[in-house]
Amino acid sequence: MPDVNWEDAFCGEGNSCYRIGTDELGNSYIAVSGTEEHFLTDSREALVQMIRDIKAGKADHLL
């Protein structure tokens, strides 16, 4: 597993909390809080946009 610097968890109105992080190479990661060993990775821009959409209530049904 890469050495990921995880940010504080983002918890919406549902039961799940999500964390995003980055590694020393600039890769971005997202995981359900508490299960960081199982993560998705993509470009920072893609994950930032996904988080913005989740916070705006556009994509929370997908998670």
N, C-alpha and C positions, 0 to 999 in steps of 0.2 A: 504494500500500500504506500502511495506517495506521502510525503510529509506535508499535510494540509493544515493551514492556519484557518480554523473555523471561526466564523463570526457568531455573535449571540443569536440564539434561536428567534425566528419570527413565528409567532403563534397567532393565527387568525381566529375567527369565531368558532371554528370546528375543533375537533379533538387533536389534530396533528400539528406539530411544530416542525418547521423546516430550518435548516442551516445552510448557508453558503460559505464557501471558503476558496482560498487560492493556494497554489504551491509556489515554490521558488522560481519556477519557469513561467509563471503567469497564467497557468491553466486554472480554470474555475470549476467548482464542484458544487453539487446540491445533494442534500440527504435529509431524510426524516431524522429529527433530533433523537438521539439515542441509538441510532443505527448507522453511524457514520462510516462503518466499514463497507456498507452497501450504498454506493453513490452513483450519480450520473455526472458526466463531465462533458463540457462543451466550451465554446469560446466564451470569454467573459461577457461579451456583448449579448450573446444569445441568452445566457442565464440572467443577466441584469434585466433584459426585456421581459423574460418570463416572470421574474419576481415582481416587476412593476405591474404586469397584467394580473397576477394573483392578488396583489395588494389593492388593485382597482376593482376586484371582484369579477374579472373577466374569465378567469381560468380555474377558479378554486374547485369547480366540479370535476376537473380532470385529475386532481390529486386525491 
